[in-house]
Amino acid sequence: MSDDLQCGGRVLRMDASIMTAVAGLAGAAIGGFTSVLASWLSQHSQARAQRLQQDQLQRQEIYKEFIKDAAALYIDALQSDKADVSGLMGLYAEVSRMRVLSSASVVARADEVLKKIADAYLEPNRAFPELKEMGDSGLMDPLRSFSEACRAESERLHFGPPS
């Protein structure tokens, strides 16, 4: 086989050194492009993982704060006729923060907790024996469904349980 190429009746000669150089340049360009693409994909993946981790930490902080504040307010509601309006508004603000980051299920469970707290302020005060009985029967845990919804959301988003 010769290195001759016919084009329009004319014979064109191909120089092997030019073909080698062109092949080398094409290979280098393809290799460089592949390297840049792999680097970009790696950085993009790392940035996404970092955003997801930051999002999870933010959710956990909001949930932790809500649980702490709601538990304290629920006990106050069981033992007092005077509603802590400032505390309730703080909880509403926390639920509003959840609306930005959390699933509808988590927000719905948080709204249920707020309703239980408001209802507890309207009920007669509870003495310690009644509180103990409520604890023994499971009625003292108004945050259970909220906590379970938070865990389900975490597992659904593949964050796993908190470490």
C-alpha positions in Angstrom: 0.0 0.0 0.0 1.4 3.4 -0.9 1.2 6.7 0.8 -0.3 8.2 -2.4 -3.8 9.7 -2.4 -5.6 10.5 -5.6 -7.8 13.6 -5.7 -9.4 14.9 -8.9 -6.9 13.0 -11.1 -3.9 14.4 -9.3 -1.7 12.3 -7.1 -1.1 13.7 -3.7 1.8 12.4 -1.5 1.3 12.1 2.2 4.4 12.7 4.4 4.5 10.1 7.2 6.1 12.6 9.6 3.2 15.0 9.3 0.7 12.3 9.9 2.7 11.2 13.0 2.8 14.8 14.3 -1.0 15.3 13.7 -1.8 12.0 15.4 0.4 13.0 18.4 -1.2 16.5 18.7 -4.7 14.9 18.4 -3.8 12.4 21.1 -2.4 15.1 23.4 -5.5 17.3 22.9 -7.8 14.4 23.7 -5.8 13.4 26.7 -5.8 17.0 28.0 -9.5 17.3 27.5 -10.1 14.1 29.3 -7.9 15.2 32.2 -9.7 18.5 32.5 -13.1 16.8 32.3 -12.2 14.3 35.0 -10.9 17.1 37.3 -14.1 19.1 36.8 -16.3 16.1 37.5 -14.3 15.3 40.7 -14.5 18.9 42.0 -18.2 19.1 41.1 -18.9 15.8 43.0 -16.9 17.0 46.0 -18.7 20.4 46.1 -22.1 18.6 45.9 -21.2 16.3 48.8 -20.0 19.2 50.9 -23.3 21.1 50.2 -25.3 18.1 51.2 -23.3 17.7 54.4 -23.7 21.3 55.3 -27.4 21.1 54.6 -27.7 18.1 56.9 -25.8 19.8 59.7 -28.1 22.8 59.3 -31.2 20.6 59.6 -29.8 18.8 62.6 -29.1 22.1 64.4 -32.6 23.4 63.7 -34.2 20.1 64.9 -32.0 20.0 68.0 -33.0 23.6 68.9 -36.7 22.9 68.2 -36.7 19.7 70.3 -35.0 21.5 73.3 -37.3 24.5 73.2 -40.5 22.6 72.5 -39.8 20.2 75.4 -39.2 23.1 77.8 -42.3 24.9 76.6 -44.4 21.7 76.9 -43.5 21.2 80.5 -44.2 24.9 81.2 -47.6 24.4 79.5 -48.5 21.4 81.6 -47.7 23.3 84.8 -48.8 26.8 84.1 -52.0 28.6 83.0 -50.0 31.6 81.7 -48.9 31.0 78.1 -45.3 31.8 77.3 -46.1 33.8 74.1 -42.5 34.7 73.5 -41.5 31.0 73.7 -44.4 30.0 71.4 -43.3 32.7 68.8 -39.7 31.4 69.0 -41.0 27.9 68.2 -43.1 29.3 65.3 -39.9 31.0 64.0 -38.0 27.7 64.2 -40.8 25.9 62.2 -40.6 28.7 59.6 -36.9 27.9 59.3 -37.8 24.3 58.8 -40.2 25.2 56.0 -37.1 26.4 54.0 -35.1 23.2 54.4 -37.3 20.3 55.6 -39.8 18.0 54.0 -43.5 18.7 54.4 -43.8 15.7 56.7 -41.3 17.1 59.2 -43.0 20.5 59.1 -46.4 18.9 59.6 -45.1 17.0 62.7 -43.6 20.3 64.1 -47.0 22.0 63.6 -48.6 19.2 65.6 -46.1 19.7 68.4 -47.0 23.5 68.5 -50.7 22.6 68.6 -50.2 20.1 71.5 -48.3 22.8 73.4 -51.0 25.4 72.8 -53.7 22.9 73.9 -51.7 22.1 77.0 -51.8 25.7 78.1 -55.6 25.6 77.8 -55.9 22.5 80.0 -55.8 22.4 83.8 -52.3 22.4 85.4 -50.9 19.0 86.1 -49.4 17.9 89.4 -46.4 15.7 89.6 -48.3 12.4 90.1 -50.3 13.2 86.9 -47.0 14.0 85.0 -45.5 10.7 86.2 -48.6 8.9 85.0 -48.4 10.7 81.6 -44.7 9.7 81.3 -45.5 6.1 82.1 -48.3 5.9 79.5 -46.2 7.7 76.8 -48.4 10.8 76.7 -45.4 12.9 78.0 -43.6 12.6 74.6 -45.2 15.1 72.2 -42.0 15.1 70.1 -42.0 11.4 69.2 -43.7 11.7 65.8 -41.5 14.8 65.0 -38.3 12.9 65.8 -39.4 9.9 63.8 -40.2 12.2 60.8 -36.8 13.8 61.1 -35.1 10.4 61.1 -37.2 9.2 58.1 -36.2 12.3 56.2 -32.6 11.8 57.0 -32.7 8.2 55.8 -34.6 9.1 52.7 -32.0 11.7 51.8 -29.3 9.1 52.5 -27.7 11.1 55.3 -28.1 8.1 57.6 -28.6 8.5 61.4 -26.8 11.4 63.0 -23.3 10.5 64.3 
